[in-house]
Amino acid sequence: MNKAATAIDGHRIFSHSDKVAFREVEGEVLIVPIRMSASDPTGVYRLNRTASFIWAQMDGRQDVDAIVQQMVREFDVSAQEALADARELISDLLSIDAIVDADAP
């Protein structure tokens, strides 16, 4: 796990960015950047079932800790594993501007 991922606090709240469009297809989410400049990453991002679950929970109301608790119930994993997965995905989604910190001004 990278340093940025480990720095994500469990009390932070995230929501989907208006810089991407997304659609669920057969239980997986596809994310497409809609505002691109020459320096932006390009392509379609496909989230697996676990990542799609996390994505769906990022509604601007639930913090990371609440999402992790739901992951533990849904996927029968330890809280430690769920937190590591959530942090890694959040870090990746932040790097492509797919989500925003709901608490940021």
Secondary structure, 3 states (H helix, E strand, C coil): CCHHHHCCCCCCEEEECCCEEEEEECCEEEEEECCCCCCCCCCCEEECHHHHHHHHHCEEEEEHHHHHHHHHHHHCCCHHHHHHHHHHHHHHHHHCCCEEECCCC
